[in-house]
Amino acid sequence: MVKTAIVKRKSRTRLWGTLYVNLTLSLLLPFVPGLTHSQNYPNKSITLIVGYPPGGSNDIAARAVAPGLSEILGVPVVVENKAGAAGVISGSFTARAAPDGYTLLLSSLSPLIVSPQSMKTSPFNTPKDFVAINRIGFIPLGIALGPNLSQIKSMKQLIDLAQTKEITISSAGAGGISHLQIELLRAATNAKFIHVPYKGGGPAITDTLAGHVDGISMDITPLMPLLDDGRLIGVSVSSAARMTAYPNIESIQETIPGFSAVNWVGVVAPAGTSAEIINKVNEAIVKTMAKPEIQKKLETVGVIPSVLPSPKDFQVFINNEYTRWGQILIDAKIEKTD
């Protein structure tokens, strides 16, 4: 009887000990950053933020990859457009979001790298406020000419003419990558290229087609329909080689060796997001981007697929881009805006 009582007491002690440990863990888990979220991630829909209206290169890239991410991660991936301030509003929103992997940002060079450094007071610092997941691809910039310069058929002809007279080139706004391509072009050639900024790509295209400006510098994606029907004449793309879709349009490096002004798109998360979540999303991106149908869909809208080996590599890429374009802004004496 005494032995039985001792065994029962030991059993009760073990039971209470187990309950105590479990209760302690349940109380502590909420205070261990990312632990419960990472283990169960994802268990609800993921929002993929885009900083531009539907139809642009960022939006098209997001909607091309979202179904693949959803299939691999097993939850809906919903694209949400938060347009405004050249993509900065979307960056500010995502930077303040919970670092739980359910709010991600698909963005590009201008809103992540250029715009924050061309503002007097930026709402975020990209290398500090975001953690990289992976790059989706590159988007070459195009330089195209309107009816004023219909006789020009190559980049060399355009530069030769601009060394004798002023040539006006429009962009979607001051301080963006399209503007900086014009500044880099002017610095590399000493030609008389005059930048004409507009409040958005639409007005810039409209005035170029109407002949109010001579040409335009912009992501190739919105220019493609106008190049296809001949309303604009493409004289260069900023990729290292000619694009498959436009073999007759030269790479700008054929005329200016080493010239580099290429946009890119990629996915980032708020700083503090756990490595486990980052790796899960990265794995889904890599698998999605490996699908030939996804690559073809992106290529048809001017996005050259290009993923990096790891999130760490993308973080290094972002940090280097931040430093490089920050210096270009300084060298070009771009006035900071509010």
C-alpha positions as CSV (number, residue, x, y, z in Angstrom):
1,M,0.0,0.0,0.0
2,V,2.8,2.4,0.9
3,K,4.6,1.6,-2.4
4,T,1.4,2.2,-4.4
5,A,0.9,5.6,-2.7
6,I,4.5,6.6,-3.5
7,V,4.0,5.6,-7.2
8,K,0.8,7.7,-7.3
9,R,2.5,10.7,-5.8
10,K,5.3,10.4,-8.3
11,S,2.8,10.2,-11.2
12,R,1.0,13.3,-9.9
13,T,4.3,15.1,-9.6
14,R,5.2,14.3,-13.2
15,L,1.8,15.3,-14.4
16,W,1.9,18.6,-12.6
17,G,5.5,19.2,-13.8
18,T,4.4,18.6,-17.4
19,L,1.4,20.9,-17.0
20,Y,3.7,23.5,-15.5
21,V,6.2,23.3,-18.4
22,N,3.4,23.5,-21.0
23,L,1.8,26.5,-19.3
24,T,5.1,28.2,-19.0
25,L,5.9,27.7,-22.7
26,S,2.4,28.9,-23.7
27,L,3.0,32.1,-21.8
28,L,6.5,32.6,-23.1
29,L,5.8,31.8,-26.8
30,P,4.1,35.1,-27.6
31,F,7.3,36.9,-26.4
32,V,9.6,34.9,-28.6
33,P,9.7,36.9,-31.8
34,G,8.6,34.9,-34.9
35,L,8.6,31.5,-33.2
36,T,5.0,30.6,-33.5
37,H,4.5,32.5,-36.7
38,S,7.5,30.9,-38.4
39,Q,6.5,27.3,-37.4
40,N,2.9,27.7,-38.7
41,Y,3.6,30.0,-41.6
42,P,1.7,30.5,-43.8
43,N,-1.8,29.8,-42.4
44,K,-3.7,32.6,-44.0
45,S,-3.7,34.8,-47.1
46,I,-0.6,36.8,-48.0
47,T,-0.9,40.3,-49.4
48,L,1.6,41.3,-52.1
49,I,1.8,45.1,-52.2
50,V,2.5,46.9,-55.4
51,G,3.2,50.7,-55.5
52,Y,1.7,51.4,-58.9
53,P,-1.7,51.2,-60.6
54,P,-2.8,48.1,-62.5
55,G,-1.2,47.6,-65.9
56,G,2.4,48.8,-65.1
57,S,5.5,46.6,-65.1
58,N,5.5,46.1,-61.3
59,D,1.8,45.2,-61.3
60,I,2.2,42.8,-64.3
61,A,5.1,41.1,-62.6
62,A,3.2,40.7,-59.4
63,R,0.2,39.2,-61.1
64,A,2.4,36.8,-63.1
65,V,4.1,35.3,-60.0
66,A,1.3,35.5,-57.4
67,P,-0.6,32.4,-58.6
68,G,2.6,30.3,-58.5
69,L,3.4,31.5,-55.0
70,S,-0.1,30.7,-53.9
71,E,0.1,27.2,-55.3
72,I,3.4,26.5,-53.6
73,L,2.7,28.1,-50.2
74,G,-0.9,26.7,-50.1
75,V,-2.6,30.0,-49.3
76,P,-4.0,32.8,-51.4
77,V,-1.5,35.5,-52.5
78,V,-3.5,38.6,-53.1
79,V,-2.0,41.5,-55.1
80,E,-3.0,44.9,-53.7
81,N,-2.2,48.2,-55.5
82,K,-1.2,51.1,-53.2
83,A,-0.3,53.7,-55.8
84,G,1.0,57.1,-55.1
85,A,4.2,59.2,-54.7
86,A,6.1,57.2,-57.3
87,G,5.8,54.0,-55.3
88,V,6.9,55.5,-52.0
89,I,3.5,55.2,-50.3
90,S,3.6,51.4,-50.8
91,G,7.1,51.2,-49.3
92,S,6.1,53.3,-46.3
93,F,3.0,51.1,-45.7
94,T,5.0,47.9,-45.9
95,A,7.8,49.1,-43.8
96,R,5.3,49.7,-40.9
97,A,3.5,46.4,-41.4
98,A,3.9,43.5,-38.9
99,P,7.0,41.4,-39.7
100,D,5.0,38.2,-39.9
101,G,5.3,37.4,-43.6
102,Y,1.7,38.3,-44.4
103,T,2.5,41.7,-45.9
104,L,5.2,41.6,-48.6
105,L,6.2,44.2,-51.2
106,L,7.0,43.7,-54.8
107,S,8.8,46.9,-55.9
108,S,11.6,48.2,-58.1
109,L,14.6,50.4,-58.3
110,S,13.0,53.8,-58.3
111,P,10.7,53.5,-55.3
112,L,13.2,51.4,-53.2
113,I,16.5,52.9,-54.1
114,V,16.2,56.3,-55.9
115,S,13.1,58.0,-54.5
116,P,14.0,57.6,-50.8
117,Q,17.4,59.3,-51.5
118,S,15.9,62.1,-53.6
119,M,13.5,63.2,-50.9
120,K,14.4,65.7,-48.1
121,T,12.7,63.5,-45.6
122,S,12.1,59.8,-46.6
123,P,9.6,57.7,-44.8
124,F,11.9,54.7,-44.9
125,N,15.5,53.6,-45.4
126,T,15.5,50.6,-47.6
127,P,18.6,48.7,-46.4
128,K,17.4,49.2,-42.8
129,D,13.6,48.9,-43.0
130,F,13.3,46.0,-45.3
131,V,14.8,42.5,-45.6
132,A,15.4,41.1,-49.1
133,I,13.7,37.9,-50.3
134,N,14.6,37.7,-54.0
135,R,14.8,39.4,-57.3
136,I,12.2,38.7,-60.0
137,G,13.9,40.2,-63.0
138,F,15.3,43.1,-64.9
139,I,13.3,45.7,-66.8
140,P,15.4,47.5,-69.4
141,L,14.8,51.2,-69.9
142,G,14.0,52.3,-73.5
143,I,14.8,55.5,-75.3
144,A,12.2,56.1,-78.0
145,L,11.6,59.0,-80.3
146,G,8.4,60.7,-81.4
147,P,7.5,62.3,-84.8
148,N,9.9,65.2,-84.4
149,L,12.9,62.9,-84.9
150,S,11.4,60.2,-87.2
151,Q,14.5,60.4,-89.4
152,I,16.7,59.1,-86.5
153,K,17.2,55.3,-86.5
154,S,20.0,54.6,-84.1
155,M,21.5,55.8,-80.8
156,K,24.6,57.1,-82.5
157,Q,22.6,59.2,-84.8
158,L,20.7,60.6,-81.9
159,I,23.9,61.5,-80.0
160,D,25.4,63.0,-83.0
161,L,22.4,65.3,-83.5
162,A,22.3,66.1,-79.8
163,Q,25.8,67.4,-79.9
164,T,24.7,70.0,-82.4
165,K,21.3,71.0,-81.0
166,E,19.1,70.6,-77.9
167,I,17.1,67.4,-77.8
168,T,14.2,67.2,-75.3
169,I,13.6,63.9,-73.5
170,S,10.6,63.3,-71.3
171,S,10.3,61.1,-68.2
172,A,7.6,60.1,-65.7
173,G,9.1,62.5,-63.1
174,A,12.2,64.1,-61.6
175,G,14.5,61.9,-59.6
176,G,13.5,58.5,-60.9
177,I,15.5,56.0,-62.8
178,S,14.2,57.2,-66.2
179,H,15.4,60.7,-65.3
180,L,18.7,59.5,-64.2
181,Q,19.2,57.6,-67.4
182,I,19.0,60.9,-69.2
183,E,21.6,62.4,-66.8
184,L,23.9,59.5,-67.3
185,L,23.5,59.7,-71.0
186,R,24.3,63.5,-71.0
187,A,27.4,62.9,-68.8
188,A,28.7,60.1,-71.0
189,T,28.3,62.0,-74.3
190,N,28.4,65.7,-73.5
191,A,25.4,66.0,-75.7
192,K,22.6,68.6,-75.3
193,F,19.9,66.3,-73.9
194,I,17.3,68.3,-72.0
195,H,15.2,66.5,-69.4
196,V,11.5,67.3,-69.3
197,P,9.8,65.8,-66.3
198,Y,6.1,64.9,-66.2
199,K,3.8,63.8,-63.4
200,G,3.5,60.2,-64.5
201,G,4.2,58.1,-67.5
202,G,0.9,58.7,-69.3
203,P,1.4,62.5,-69.8
204,A,5.0,61.9,-70.8
205,I,3.9,59.4,-73.5
206,T,1.1,61.7,-74.7
207,D,3.3,64.7,-75.2
208,T,6.0,62.7,-76.9
209,L,3.5,61.3,-79.4
210,A,2.2,64.8,-80.0
211,G,5.6,66.2,-80.7
212,H,5.8,68.5,-77.7
213,V,9.0,66.8,-76.7
214,D,11.4,64.9,-79.0
215,G,11.8,61.6,-77.2
216,I,11.1,59.7,-74.0
217,S,13.1,57.7,-71.4
218,M,11.0,55.0,-69.7
219,D,10.7,51.3,-68.7
220,I,10.3,49.3,-71.9
221,T,7.0,47.7,-70.7
222,P,4.6,50.7,-71.3
223,L,6.5,51.6,-74.5
224,M,6.0,48.2,-76.1
225,P,2.6,48.8,-77.7
226,L,3.8,52.1,-79.2
227,L,7.0,50.5,-80.5
228,D,5.0,47.6,-82.0
229,D,2.6,49.9,-83.9
230,G,5.3,52.3,-85.0
231,R,4.1,55.3,-83.2
232,L,7.4,55.6,-81.4
233,I,10.8,54.7,-82.8
234,G,13.1,52.8,-80.3
235,V,16.8,53.7,-80.5
236,S,18.1,51.8,-77.5
237,V,17.4,49.5,-74.6
238,S,19.5,49.7,-71.4
239,S,20.0,45.9,-71.0
240,A,23.5,44.5,-71.6
241,A,22.3,42.7,-74.8
242,R,19.4,43.3,-77.2
243,M,16.0,42.1,-76.1
244,T,14.6,39.0,-77.8
245,A,11.3,40.9,-78.4
246,Y,13.2,43.8,-80.2
247,P,16.3,42.4,-81.9
248,N,16.4,45.5,-84.2
249,I,16.7,47.9,-81.2
250,E,20.3,48.1,-80.1
251,S,21.6,47.8,-76.5
252,I,22.9,51.2,-75.4
253,Q,26.1,49.5,-74.5
254,E,26.8,49.0,-78.2
255,T,27.2,52.8,-78.5
256,I,28.3,53.6,-75.0
257,P,30.3,50.7,-73.5
258,G,29.7,50.1,-69.8
259,F,26.6,52.2,-69.7
260,S,24.2,50.8,-67.1
261,A,20.8,52.0,-66.1
262,V,18.5,49.0,-65.8
263,N,15.4,48.8,-63.7
264,W,14.6,45.7,-61.7
265,V,11.8,44.2,-59.6
266,G,12.0,42.1,-56.5
267,V,10.2,41.1,-53.3
268,V,11.0,42.4,-49.9
269,A,9.5,42.1,-46.4
270,P,9.5,44.4,-43.4
271,A,12.6,44.4,-41.3
272,G,12.4,41.9,-38.4
273,T,10.7,39.1,-40.5
274,S,12.2,35.8,-39.4
275,A,14.8,34.0,-41.6
276,E,12.5,30.9,-41.7
277,I,9.7,32.9,-43.3
278,I,12.1,34.6,-45.7
279,N,13.4,31.3,-46.8
280,K,9.9,29.8,-47.3
281,V,8.9,32.7,-49.5
282,N,12.2,32.6,-51.3
283,E,11.8,28.9,-52.1
284,A,8.4,29.6,-53.5
285,I,9.7,32.4,-55.7
286,V,12.6,30.3,-57.0
287,K,10.2,27.4,-57.9
288,T,7.7,29.8,-59.5
289,M,10.3,31.5,-61.6
290,A,11.7,28.2,-62.8
291,K,8.4,27.5,-64.7
292,P,8.8,28.2,-68.4
293,E,5.3,29.6,-68.7
294,I,6.1,32.2,-66.0
295,Q,9.3,33.2,-67.7
296,K,7.5,33.5,-71.1
297,K,4.7,35.6,-69.6
298,L,7.2,38.0,-68.0
299,E,9.3,38.3,-71.2
300,T,6.3,39.2,-73.3
301,V,5.9,42.4,-71.1
302,G,9.5,43.3,-71.1
303,V,10.7,41.7,-67.9
304,I,13.9,39.6,-68.2
305,P,13.6,36.9,-65.5
306,S,16.5,36.9,-63.1
307,V,16.6,35.4,-59.6
308,L,19.6,35.3,-57.3
309,P,21.0,32.3,-55.4
310,S,19.7,33.4,-52.0
311,P,18.0,36.2,-50.1
312,K,21.5,37.2,-48.8
313,D,22.6,37.8,-52.3
314,F,19.6,40.0,-53.0
315,Q,20.3,41.9,-49.8
316,V,23.9,42.6,-51.0
317,F,22.5,43.6,-54.4
318,I,20.1,46.1,-52.8
319,N,22.7,47.6,-50.6
320,N,25.1,48.0,-53.5
321,E,22.3,49.6,-55.6
322,Y,21.5,52.0,-52.8
323,T,25.1,53.1,-52.6
324,R,25.6,53.4,-56.4
325,W,22.4,55.4,-57.2
326,G,22.9,57.6,-54.1
327,Q,26.2,58.7,-55.5
328,I,24.7,59.2,-59.0
329,L,22.1,61.5,-57.5
330,I,24.8,63.5,-55.8
331,D,26.9,63.6,-59.0
332,A,23.9,64.7,-61.1
333,K,23.1,67.4,-58.5
334,I,19.5,66.3,-58.3
335,E,17.6,68.7,-56.0
336,K,15.9,66.9,-53.2
337,T,12.1,67.3,-53.0
338,D,9.6,67.0,-50.2
